[in-house]
Amino acid sequence: MEFANHFIREYRRIDRFKWIRRALISFVTGIVMIIIGAILGSSSIAPVFILSGFGLIFLAFGFVFVFMLKEKSTSEAFYRLLKNQLWTPILAMTEPLRSITITDAWEPEGAFLTAWVAPRGVTKNVYYSLEVAPVKLSAIKIAHTVSSGKGTSQSVDFYGYILQVNAPTVTRFRLKTDRTPGWVKPLKEKIRPDHDESEDYHAEGDYQAWLTKADALKALGYDWVAMEADDGTLNIALHVWRLYPKITKQKGSLVAAHQTHLMNLKTLCDTVNSWVKATDSE
């Protein structure tokens, strides 16, 4: 598995979090120097330690700024390396995975993302896309900018997978996980009643047959699910905490982890396809 060794070498060269490590080292060192300066008290060298400490803290913020500037380009380089130098060889060497095709980045059009999954989101990052025909899948982040008056930051509205498949026989519906805490629900029902008769989901349209399917996706480990069928297309959004397995230096465990990850994605796509086929045969 020479391709795994090559991937690990190239991954080290990218070093995605180099500037964050430098920022942490500078920040911690700066704090330590300030503390030492305070301990020295009236000593003539105390101001040197204190000023140097503050200088290192400001340097740490500079490293964070550089990381933010370079984050997009290094992220793109990493995912390009991941797809071309690790996943493509794994797909070629693993018979059950050969039905997966790594494709150009795509995201569903229409109101599914902007009006149902993440209504506030305006920024979309598509990290990778693949297809297990006829189901397409993209790993995506949706976020919006938050201003505090002193600066701006990015708030993530959705992070996970978007699946799409043609489903001309699926009648229109919308469904998504209700994240309202249990103790808040009685109050929420008084303010804005939910008439869909489902405790776990917000739903509308002809959704009854898809409640068990949403539960099945939760059973697979996806803690938040959103679905929409409209105009002959079924879209599904699934929240995940990680879009790819941890990158390890051991090539055997690295390849095994990513084989398992890709197999899980294939199983997910095959499951969704089987639901659509079952609807077609009804």
C-alpha positions as a Markdown table, in Angstrom:
| # | Residue | x | y | z |
|---|---|---|---|---|
| 1 | Met | 0.0 | 0.0 | 0.0 |
| 2 | Glu | 2.6 | 2.5 | -1.1 |
| 3 | Phe | -0.2 | 5.0 | -1.9 |
| 4 | Ala | -0.9 | 5.2 | 1.8 |
| 5 | Asn | 2.7 | 6.1 | 2.6 |
| 6 | His | 2.6 | 8.7 | -0.2 |
| 7 | Phe | -0.6 | 10.2 | 1.2 |
| 8 | Ile | 0.9 | 10.5 | 4.7 |
| 9 | Arg | 4.0 | 12.2 | 3.4 |
| 10 | Glu | 1.9 | 14.7 | 1.4 |
| 11 | Tyr | -0.5 | 15.3 | 4.3 |
| 12 | Arg | 2.5 | 16.2 | 6.5 |
| 13 | Arg | 3.6 | 18.8 | 3.9 |
| 14 | Ile | 0.2 | 20.4 | 3.9 |
| 15 | Asp | 0.3 | 20.6 | 7.7 |
| 16 | Arg | -3.2 | 22.2 | 8.0 |
| 17 | Phe | -3.0 | 23.2 | 11.7 |
| 18 | Lys | 0.6 | 24.6 | 11.7 |
| 19 | Trp | -0.4 | 28.1 | 12.5 |
| 20 | Ile | -2.9 | 27.1 | 15.2 |
| 21 | Arg | -0.1 | 25.1 | 16.9 |
| 22 | Arg | 2.2 | 28.1 | 16.7 |
| 23 | Ala | -0.6 | 30.3 | 18.1 |
| 24 | Leu | -1.1 | 28.0 | 21.1 |
| 25 | Ile | 2.6 | 27.8 | 21.8 |
| 26 | Ser | 3.0 | 31.6 | 21.6 |
| 27 | Phe | -0.1 | 32.2 | 23.8 |
| 28 | Val | 0.9 | 29.7 | 26.5 |
| 29 | Thr | 4.5 | 30.9 | 26.5 |
| 30 | Gly | 3.3 | 34.5 | 26.8 |
| 31 | Ile | 1.1 | 33.7 | 29.8 |
| 32 | Val | 4.0 | 31.9 | 31.5 |
| 33 | Met | 6.3 | 34.8 | 30.9 |
| 34 | Ile | 3.8 | 37.3 | 32.3 |
| 35 | Ile | 3.3 | 35.1 | 35.4 |
| 36 | Ile | 7.1 | 34.9 | 35.9 |
| 37 | Gly | 7.4 | 38.7 | 35.6 |
| 38 | Ala | 4.7 | 39.1 | 38.2 |
| 39 | Ile | 6.4 | 36.7 | 40.5 |
| 40 | Leu | 9.7 | 38.6 | 40.1 |
| 41 | Gly | 7.9 | 41.7 | 41.2 |
| 42 | Ser | 10.2 | 44.7 | 41.6 |
| 43 | Ser | 13.2 | 42.9 | 40.0 |
| 44 | Ser | 14.8 | 44.9 | 37.2 |
| 45 | Ile | 14.1 | 42.1 | 34.7 |
| 46 | Ala | 10.4 | 41.7 | 35.6 |
| 47 | Pro | 9.3 | 44.2 | 33.0 |
| 48 | Val | 11.3 | 42.4 | 30.3 |
| 49 | Phe | 9.3 | 39.2 | 31.0 |
| 50 | Ile | 6.0 | 41.0 | 31.2 |
| 51 | Leu | 6.5 | 42.9 | 27.9 |
| 52 | Ser | 7.8 | 39.8 | 26.2 |
| 53 | Gly | 4.8 | 37.9 | 27.4 |
| 54 | Phe | 2.4 | 40.4 | 26.0 |
| 55 | Gly | 4.3 | 40.5 | 22.7 |
| 56 | Leu | 4.0 | 36.7 | 22.4 |
| 57 | Ile | 0.2 | 36.9 | 23.1 |
| 58 | Phe | -0.1 | 39.5 | 20.3 |
| 59 | Leu | 2.0 | 37.2 | 18.1 |
| 60 | Ala | -0.4 | 34.4 | 18.8 |
| 61 | Phe | -3.3 | 36.4 | 17.5 |
| 62 | Gly | -1.3 | 37.1 | 14.4 |
| 63 | Phe | -0.8 | 33.4 | 13.9 |
| 64 | Val | -4.6 | 32.9 | 14.2 |
| 65 | Phe | -5.1 | 35.6 | 11.6 |
| 66 | Val | -2.7 | 33.9 | 9.2 |
| 67 | Phe | -4.5 | 30.6 | 9.8 |
| 68 | Met | -7.8 | 32.2 | 8.9 |
| 69 | Leu | -6.3 | 33.6 | 5.7 |
| 70 | Lys | -4.8 | 30.3 | 4.6 |
| 71 | Glu | -7.6 | 28.0 | 5.9 |
| 72 | Lys | -9.6 | 27.9 | 2.7 |
| 73 | Ser | -6.6 | 27.1 | 0.4 |
| 74 | Thr | -5.1 | 24.5 | 2.8 |
| 75 | Ser | -8.6 | 22.9 | 3.3 |
| 76 | Glu | -9.0 | 22.6 | -0.5 |
| 77 | Ala | -5.6 | 21.1 | -0.8 |
| 78 | Phe | -6.3 | 18.6 | 1.9 |
| 79 | Tyr | -9.6 | 17.4 | 0.4 |
| 80 | Arg | -8.0 | 17.2 | -3.0 |
| 81 | Leu | -5.3 | 15.0 | -1.6 |
| 82 | Leu | -7.8 | 12.9 | 0.3 |
| 83 | Lys | -9.9 | 12.2 | -2.7 |
| 84 | Asn | -7.1 | 11.7 | -5.3 |
| 85 | Gln | -4.3 | 10.0 | -3.2 |
| 86 | Leu | -6.2 | 8.0 | -0.6 |
| 87 | Trp | -9.9 | 7.4 | -1.5 |
| 88 | Thr | -9.4 | 6.7 | -5.3 |
| 89 | Pro | -6.8 | 3.9 | -4.6 |
| 90 | Ile | -9.0 | 2.5 | -1.9 |
| 91 | Leu | -12.0 | 2.4 | -4.2 |
| 92 | Ala | -10.0 | 0.7 | -6.9 |
| 93 | Met | -8.6 | -2.0 | -4.5 |
| 94 | Thr | -11.9 | -2.8 | -2.7 |
| 95 | Glu | -14.5 | -4.7 | -4.8 |
| 96 | Pro | -17.7 | -3.6 | -2.8 |
| 97 | Leu | -16.7 | 0.0 | -3.1 |
| 98 | Arg | -16.2 | 0.1 | -6.9 |
| 99 | Ser | -19.8 | 1.4 | -7.4 |
| 100 | Ile | -18.7 | 4.7 | -5.7 |
| 101 | Thr | -17.8 | 7.5 | -8.1 |
| 102 | Ile | -16.0 | 10.6 | -6.7 |
| 103 | Thr | -17.6 | 13.5 | -8.6 |
| 104 | Asp | -17.2 | 17.3 | -8.9 |
| 105 | Ala | -18.6 | 19.3 | -6.0 |
| 106 | Trp | -22.4 | 19.9 | -6.1 |
| 107 | Glu | -25.1 | 21.1 | -3.7 |
| 108 | Pro | -28.9 | 20.8 | -4.1 |
| 109 | Glu | -30.7 | 23.7 | -5.7 |
| 110 | Gly | -33.9 | 25.2 | -4.5 |
| 111 | Ala | -35.3 | 25.9 | -1.0 |
| 112 | Phe | -34.3 | 22.7 | 0.7 |
| 113 | Leu | -31.1 | 24.1 | 2.3 |
| 114 | Thr | -32.1 | 27.8 | 2.6 |
| 115 | Ala | -35.7 | 27.3 | 3.8 |
| 116 | Trp | -35.6 | 24.0 | 5.6 |
| 117 | Val | -32.2 | 22.8 | 6.7 |
| 118 | Ala | -30.4 | 26.1 | 7.5 |
| 119 | Pro | -32.6 | 29.1 | 6.8 |
| 120 | Arg | -30.0 | 31.6 | 8.2 |
| 121 | Gly | -27.1 | 30.1 | 6.4 |
| 122 | Val | -25.5 | 32.1 | 3.5 |
| 123 | Thr | -22.0 | 30.5 | 3.3 |
| 124 | Lys | -21.7 | 27.0 | 1.8 |
| 125 | Asn | -18.5 | 24.9 | 1.7 |
| 126 | Val | -18.7 | 21.7 | -0.2 |
| 127 | Tyr | -15.8 | 19.5 | 0.9 |
| 128 | Tyr | -16.3 | 16.4 | -1.3 |
| 129 | Ser | -19.0 | 14.8 | -3.4 |
| 130 | Leu | -19.6 | 11.2 | -4.6 |
| 131 | Glu | -22.2 | 9.1 | -6.2 |
| 132 | Val | -23.6 | 5.6 | -5.7 |
| 133 | Ala | -25.9 | 5.7 | -8.7 |
| 134 | Pro | -28.5 | 7.0 | -8.7 |
| 135 | Val | -27.9 | 8.7 | -5.3 |
| 136 | Lys | -25.6 | 11.7 | -5.0 |
| 137 | Leu | -23.9 | 12.7 | -1.7 |
| 138 | Ser | -22.0 | 15.9 | -0.7 |
| 139 | Ala | -20.2 | 16.7 | 2.5 |
| 140 | Ile | -21.1 | 20.3 | 3.2 |
| 141 | Lys | -21.0 | 23.1 | 5.8 |
| 142 | Ile | -23.5 | 25.9 | 5.9 |
| 143 | Ala | -22.9 | 29.0 | 8.1 |
| 144 | His | -23.7 | 32.6 | 8.6 |
| 145 | Thr | -21.8 | 35.6 | 9.9 |
| 146 | Val | -22.4 | 36.9 | 13.3 |
| 147 | Ser | -21.4 | 40.5 | 14.3 |
| 148 | Ser | -20.7 | 41.3 | 18.0 |
| 149 | Gly | -20.0 | 45.0 | 17.4 |
| 150 | Lys | -16.3 | 44.4 | 18.1 |
| 151 | Gly | -15.8 | 41.9 | 15.3 |
| 152 | Thr | -17.4 | 39.1 | 13.3 |
| 153 | Ser | -17.4 | 35.3 | 13.5 |
| 154 | Gln | -18.9 | 32.4 | 11.7 |
| 155 | Ser | -21.8 | 30.4 | 13.2 |
| 156 | Val | -22.3 | 27.0 | 11.7 |
| 157 | Asp | -25.9 | 26.1 | 10.9 |
| 158 | Phe | -25.3 | 22.7 | 9.4 |
| 159 | Tyr | -22.4 | 20.3 | 9.0 |
| 160 | Gly | -22.9 | 16.9 | 7.4 |
| 161 | Tyr | -24.2 | 15.1 | 4.4 |
| 162 | Ile | -26.7 | 16.1 | 1.7 |
| 163 | Leu | -28.1 | 13.3 | -0.4 |
| 164 | Gln | -30.2 | 13.7 | -3.5 |
| 165 | Val | -32.0 | 11.2 | -5.8 |
| 166 | Asn | -34.7 | 11.4 | -8.4 |
| 167 | Ala | -38.0 | 10.2 | -6.8 |
| 168 | Pro | -40.9 | 10.9 | -9.2 |
| 169 | Thr | -43.3 | 8.6 | -7.3 |
| 170 | Val | -42.7 | 10.1 | -3.8 |
| 171 | Thr | -45.4 | 12.5 | -2.9 |
| 172 | Arg | -44.5 | 15.9 | -1.6 |
| 173 | Phe | -43.5 | 16.2 | 2.1 |
| 174 | Arg | -41.0 | 17.8 | 4.5 |
| 175 | Leu | -39.7 | 16.4 | 7.7 |
| 176 | Lys | -36.9 | 17.3 | 10.1 |
| 177 | Thr | -35.8 | 16.5 | 13.6 |
| 178 | Asp | -37.2 | 18.6 | 16.4 |
| 179 | Arg | -34.3 | 19.8 | 18.5 |
| 180 | Thr | -36.5 | 21.5 | 21.1 |
| 181 | Pro | -35.6 | 20.3 | 24.6 |
| 182 | Gly | -38.4 | 18.3 | 26.2 |
| 183 | Trp | -38.9 | 20.7 | 29.1 |
| 184 | Val | -39.5 | 23.6 | 26.6 |
| 185 | Lys | -42.0 | 21.7 | 24.3 |
| 186 | Pro | -45.1 | 22.4 | 26.4 |
| 187 | Leu | -44.4 | 26.1 | 26.4 |
| 188 | Lys | -43.6 | 26.1 | 22.7 |
| 189 | Glu | -46.8 | 24.3 | 22.0 |
| 190 | Lys | -48.8 | 27.1 | 23.6 |
| 191 | Ile | -47.0 | 29.8 | 21.7 |
| 192 | Arg | -46.8 | 28.0 | 18.3 |
| 193 | Pro | -48.7 | 24.7 | 18.2 |
| 194 | Asp | -47.2 | 21.9 | 16.1 |
| 195 | His | -50.0 | 20.1 | 14.4 |
| 196 | Asp | -48.0 | 17.3 | 12.7 |
| 197 | Glu | -48.8 | 14.8 | 15.5 |
| 198 | Ser | -45.1 | 13.8 | 15.8 |
| 199 | Glu | -43.2 | 14.3 | 19.0 |
| 200 | Asp | -39.7 | 13.9 | 17.4 |
| 201 | Tyr | -40.1 | 15.8 | 14.1 |
| 202 | His | -41.4 | 18.9 | 12.4 |
| 203 | Ala | -43.3 | 17.6 | 9.4 |
| 204 | Glu | -45.7 | 18.6 | 6.7 |
| 205 | Gly | -47.3 | 17.1 | 3.6 |
| 206 | Asp | -47.6 | 13.3 | 3.1 |
| 207 | Tyr | -44.9 | 12.4 | 5.5 |
| 208 | Gln | -46.3 | 9.5 | 7.5 |
| 209 | Ala | -44.6 | 6.7 | 5.6 |
| 210 | Trp | -41.2 | 8.5 | 6.1 |
| 211 | Leu | -41.2 | 8.7 | 9.9 |
| 212 | Thr | -39.9 | 5.2 | 10.3 |
| 213 | Lys | -37.2 | 5.9 | 7.6 |
| 214 | Ala | -36.1 | 8.9 | 9.6 |
| 215 | Asp | -35.9 | 6.8 | 12.7 |
| 216 | Ala | -33.9 | 4.2 | 10.7 |
| 217 | Leu | -31.3 | 6.9 | 9.8 |
| 218 | Lys | -31.1 | 7.9 | 13.5 |
| 219 | Ala | -30.5 | 4.3 | 14.3 |
| 220 | Leu | -27.5 | 4.4 | 12.0 |
| 221 | Gly | -26.0 | 7.1 | 14.2 |
| 222 | Tyr | -27.2 | 10.3 | 12.5 |
| 223 | Asp | -28.6 | 12.5 | 15.3 |
| 224 | Trp | -30.3 | 15.0 | 13.1 |
| 225 | Val | -32.3 | 14.3 | 10.0 |
| 226 | Ala | -34.1 | 16.5 | 7.4 |
| 227 | Met | -36.0 | 15.3 | 4.4 |
| 228 | Glu | -37.8 | 16.9 | 1.5 |
| 229 | Ala | -39.6 | 15.4 | -1.5 |
| 230 | Asp | -40.6 | 18.0 | -4.1 |
| 231 | Asp | -40.9 | 18.2 | -7.9 |
| 232 | Gly | -39.7 | 14.6 | -8.4 |
| 233 | Thr | -36.6 | 14.9 | -6.2 |
| 234 | Leu | -35.8 | 13.5 | -2.7 |
| 235 | Asn | -33.3 | 15.5 | -0.6 |
| 236 | Ile | -31.9 | 14.3 | 2.7 |
| 237 | Ala | -29.7 | 16.1 | 5.1 |
| 238 | Leu | -27.8 | 14.3 | 7.9 |
| 239 | His | -25.7 | 16.0 | 10.6 |
| 240 | Val | -22.4 | 14.4 | 11.5 |
| 241 | Trp | -19.6 | 15.5 | 13.7 |
| 242 | Arg | -16.8 | 14.3 | 11.4 |
| 243 | Leu | -16.8 | 14.3 | 7.6 |
| 244 | Tyr | -13.9 | 11.8 | 7.4 |
| 245 | Pro | -12.0 | 9.5 | 9.8 |
| 246 | Lys | -9.0 | 10.7 | 11.8 |
| 247 | Ile | -5.7 | 10.8 | 9.8 |
| 248 | Thr | -3.3 | 8.4 | 11.4 |
| 249 | Lys | 0.4 | 7.7 | 10.7 |
| 250 | Gln | -0.1 | 3.9 | 10.5 |
| 251 | Lys | -0.9 | 3.0 | 7.0 |
| 252 | Gly | -2.8 | -0.1 | 7.9 |
| 253 | Ser | -5.2 | 1.5 | 10.3 |
| 254 | Leu | -5.5 | 4.6 | 8.0 |
| 255 | Val | -6.6 | 2.5 | 5.0 |
| 256 | Ala | -9.0 | 0.4 | 7.2 |
| 257 | Ala | -10.6 | 3.4 | 8.7 |
| 258 | His | -11.3 | 5.1 | 5.4 |
| 259 | Gln | -12.5 | 1.8 | 3.8 |
| 260 | Thr | -15.0 | 1.6 | 6.6 |
| 261 | His | -16.0 | 5.2 | 6.2 |
| 262 | Leu | -16.6 | 4.8 | 2.4 |
| 263 | Met | -18.5 | 1.6 | 3.0 |
| 264 | Asn | -20.8 | 3.4 | 5.5 |
| 265 | Leu | -21.4 | 6.1 | 2.8 |
| 266 | Lys | -22.2 | 3.4 | 0.3 |
| 267 | Thr | -24.6 | 1.7 | 2.7 |
| 268 | Leu | -26.3 | 5.0 | 3.3 |
| 269 | Cys | -26.8 | 5.7 | -0.4 |
| 270 | Asp | -28.0 | 2.1 | -1.1 |
| 271 | Thr | -30.5 | 2.4 | 1.8 |
| 272 | Val | -32.0 | 5.6 | 0.4 |
| 273 | Asn | -32.1 | 4.1 | -3.1 |
| 274 | Ser | -34.0 | 1.0 | -1.8 |
| 275 | Trp | -36.6 | 3.3 | -0.3 |
| 276 | Val | -37.2 | 5.1 | -3.6 |
| 277 | Lys | -37.4 | 1.8 | -5.4 |
| 278 | Ala | -39.9 | 0.5 | -2.9 |
| 279 | Thr | -42.0 | 3.6 | -3.5 |
| 280 | Asp | -41.8 | 3.0 | -7.3 |
| 281 | Ser | -43.1 | -0.5 | -7.0 |
| 282 | Glu | -46.1 | 0.4 | -4.9 |
